[in-house]
Amino acid sequence: MESKRQKQISELLRRQFSIVLMEEGTYIFDKAMVTVTSVSISPDLQNAKVYLSIFNTDNKPAVLLSVQENYVQLRHALSNKVGKQLRRMPDLQFFIDESLDEFFKMNQLLNRLRSENQMGKEEE
């Protein structure tokens, strides 16, 4: 269970890191679109897991690798934005968030089943 402070810091990091990716992202991952879906922070506020949703590319691990290679630059830019609200900038770990891709796959599967009349009777 996250504390109120953890939730506040998570939301602050999510919003500000989204801005950092908009500003710095074009230099790092070219044409891919990267958004921050969520951030979870440890109870001691020292580590943050940043979940990224990556679009407009077939090679998502390569984009994640380029984000990790530019860790110092991104962390510094984020630190400049949140430095007055946090005593210490947490260490960032990046993960690919596949939840949106899974949603689209399930939606396509359900549409296909409906088109083949395998979903049963429609309720009116």
Order of alpha helices (4+ residues) and beta strands (2+ residues): alpha-beta-beta-alpha-alpha-beta-alpha
